[in-house]
Amino acid sequence: METATSIEELQREFAIPDIAGIVAGDGGLPKVRITTPQAEGEMYVHGAHVTSWKPAGAEEVLFLSSRSQWHEGIAIRGGVPICFPWFRAKSDDAKAPAHGFVRTKGWTLDSIARQANAVTVTMSTVSDDDTRKWWPFDFRLVHRATFGAELKLELEVTNTGSAPLRFEEALHSYHRVGQISEVHLRGLDGVVYLDNTDSNCEKMQHGDVAIVKQTDNAYVNTANAVELLDTGLCRRIRVIKENSLTTVVWNPWQEGARSLPDLGKNQWQQMVCVEASNVLGFAVDLAPGAQHRMGATIRVEDL
């Protein structure tokens, strides 16, 4: 009843008739559903998690697992999870949740605004007693997602405490592909990367990135845009970054997928993550009262 009441209240306060509404999503979790002539999209209040973006005349761009779990306190598998304030495992606490705590947290819906031919959904979350159990700092985190002919994602961090912060962040976007063997990533030639499947050994990328095995690479000191060339779906996805100096490319491959019960059978073949991020040695230092913003813009066109 509380969730239903919350959805009704959010609908009354934020809905834009015939454009954006708040409805019960999977598991009864509230989500914003957007339908415009330019695009369709979905964003859950749980984790401020974008789960769908389909530009007009195009197929779905984001991958979402058929076995994703839809419960409070559990991350959604697919879409665009937000990793903060650490990436992967917490270096000094093996019991801490992977990729931080905000992707499994209930956020606050702040606004839904139509701007020309696009709709911007803004959600926020702040530090509290639960977050301080894992990370004893004060912050405010805002996620703005603009759904239109392109998908624009903005992650804004404010240090609301009296101590400096150092954090990692990632827009962990899952891109839907026709067949992983028919995908190439362009824009990382000559970039150094750390191979997490090989003890973070430092390597150099030569040419396009082809996914031919379990892949978990952090390309460092790069602000380059990345193009995902998908001959299976005959399209090109371009990820343009802002204030991001690392790009993570991930696919679990068959062996890694076995350890992911919330990933559908063989669905590792239909996804690849290309993540705007600031991780590892490129973590962000933020003084008290200061603000940092990282963004990613996703565009899609026919090959």
N, C-alpha and C positions, 0 to 999 in steps of 0.2 A: 504493500500500500504506500509506503514511504517513497519508493521509486516512482510509482504511478503519479503520486501527488507532485513529486519533483518535476517530472516530465510535463505535467499540466501547467505548473507554475512557469517553467522555462518557456513553454510554448506561448503562454500569454504575454510574457515579458519580451521575448526576443524574435518571435517568428515574423517573417516577411511573407505575406500572402502570395501563394503560387510560386514562391522563389525558394524560401528556406523555412524548414520546420523542425521541431524537436520531437522525435518519436522514440519508441522502444526499439532498440536494436537487438542483436543476438544476446541471449541471456537476460533480456529485459533491461540491459544497460542503455541509458539515454544517449542518443546520437543526434547530431545535426545532419539533416538530409537536404541537399541542395539540388535544385533542378532549374536550369536556365537554358536559353537557346544556345549558349556557348559551351556548357559543360554540365555534367552531373558529378556529385561528390558526396562523401560521407566522412564525418569526423566524430569520434566518440569523446564524451566528457572523461571517460576512463583513460587516463594517460595522455589526454589531449591528442589522441591517436587518429591520424588520417588513415582511413582504410580503403578509400576508393576515390579515383579521379578518372573520368571518362570524357575527354573533349568531344564536342559535337562531331559526328561522322567518324569517330575512331573507336577502337576497342579499348577495354579496360587497360590502364597503364600499370597499375599497382597489383602485386601478387598478394593474395590472402589465402592462408592454408585452410583446407577443408576440415582440418582437425583442430583448429585454433580453439582455445578454451576461453569462455566468456564469463569470467568471474572476477569479482573485486580481489585485488591482491595478486592477480596472475596476469602476466604480460600477454597481449594479443600477438599471435604469430603472423607477421606479414604487415602490409601497409607501411607506415612510417613511425616506428617506435622512437621515442626520445631517450637517448642515453645521457645521464647526468647524475651525479657529478664525477663519476668515474666510468671508464670503458672496460669491457670484459670483466675480469674478476678484480675486486678491490685488493690492491697490492699488500695491505697490512692486515687484512681480515678475510680469511677464506669463507667465513660464514655469511658475509654480507651479500646482498642480492646482486647478481650479475648485472652489469650495465647501469648500476645505480638504482634509485628507488622511485623516480618520478613516472616511469612508464607503467607502474602498477598502482599508481595513486589516483584518487579522485581529484580532478581539477575543478576550477570555477569557470563557468561560461561568463565572459565579460561583455561580449557584444557580437552582433551579426550586422554587417553593414554592406549595402550594395554600392558599388563604385563603378559607374559606367557599365561595362559588360561583365563585371566580375563580382564575386561575393567574398568578403573577408570575415572569417570567424576568428575571434580572439579568445583565448583561454589562458588562465594563470594559476600558479600554485606558489605557496610560500613555505618557508621552513616552519616546523612545529616540533612538538615533543617527540613524535615518531621519527622524523628525519634526523633529529639531533642524536638519536641512539646510534645512528650509523655514521653521522658526519656533523660535528658540533659547530656548525656555522649558520649564519642567518643570510637568507637570500630571498629574492622574488624572481620567479621564472615565468616568462610570457611566451606563448606560442601563437603566432599569427599565420593562418593558412588562407591564401587567396585562391579561390577556384574560378578559373576562367579558361580562355584558350590556352593558357599555361598555368601550371601549379607553382605558386610562390610560397615558400616556407621561411619563416623568420623565427629564430630563437633568441630571446633577449634575457640576459641575466643581469640583475642588479644586486650588488653587495649591500645589504641592509644592516650589516653588523658593524662592529668596531675593529674587527681583525681582518687582515688581507685574506683573500681566497685564492686557492689554486685548484682548478677543476678541469676535467675532460668533458667533452660534449660531442654528440653525434646525432645527425638526422639519419637514422638507420633505415633508409628507404629500400624496400623490396620491389624490384622491377619484374613485371611479368614478361616472360619471353616464350617464344614458340618451342624451342628446344635448345638447351644450354650449349650443345655442341655446335650450334649454328650462330653463336654470338661472338662478337669481337668488341673490345673496348679500345677506343682511340683517344689520344690526348695525354698518355702517360709514358710515351717513348722517352727514354733517357732519364727517367725519374728513379731515384733510389727508393726501395721499399724494404720493409721488415716483414719477413715471412713467419707468421705465427705458427704455421705447421712445421717449421724447422727451427724451433727455439728462438724465434725472432732474429734469425740470421739476416744480415744486411745484404741485399742483392740489388742489381740494376735491371730495370725493364728495358728490353730491346724490342722495338716495334709494337704492334697492337697486343693487347692482353687477350689471350684465348683461354677459356676455362676448360681444362682437360683433366682436372683432378681436384681433390679437395683444396680449396683456395681460401686463404685468410691473410690478405696482404694489406699492410698500412703503407701507402705511398706518402712520403714525407716531404715537407718543404715545397709543396706544390699548391698553387692557387688555380691551376689550369681547369678549364671546363673539360668534361669527359663525354664522349659520344658512345652510346651503346648501339651498335649496328646489329640488327636482328633480322637475318634473312628468312627465318622461319615465319615471322609475322610481317615481313616486308616493311619494316619501319625503323626509324632512327630516333632514339631518345637522347636528348642533350641535357646534361646536368651542369648548370652554371653556378659556381660557388661565390660567396661573398664572405670575407673575413674568416676563411677556412684555409688552413695550411696543411691539412692531411686529407687523403681520400682513402677510405677503406673499401676493398673489394672482397666479397665473401660469397662462397657457395659451399655447403657442407659435403657435397658429393655423396655417393651411396653410403660410404662407411660412416660419415658424420651424421647423416640423416637417421641412421639407426638409433642414435642416442637422443633423438628429438621426437618424443611421442606426440607432440602437437603439430607435427608436419605430416601432411598426407602422404600416402604411399606413392613413391616415385615422383613426388612433386618437386623434389630438388632439381629436377630436369627443366622445370618451368619458371625458375626464378634466379635472379642474381641481385645481390645488394651492392649498390654504389653509393657510398655514404660521405656527404659533406661532414667534416669533423675537425676537431682539434684534440688530438690524443697523444699519448706517450710523451716524448720530449717537447711536444708543441701544445701542452696543456696551457690554459689561460691563467694569468695572474691578474687579480682584480682588487684594487684598493678599496677601503671602506667608502661607501657612497658612490663608487664608480659603476659604470654600466658597460656591458659588452653585447654586441649583436652579431650573430652568424646567420647567413641565409643560403638558401638553395632555390634555384628556379629550374623547373623541369618542363621541357618542351618536347613535342613529338611531331614527326612528319613522316610521310611515306619515303621509302628508299627509292 
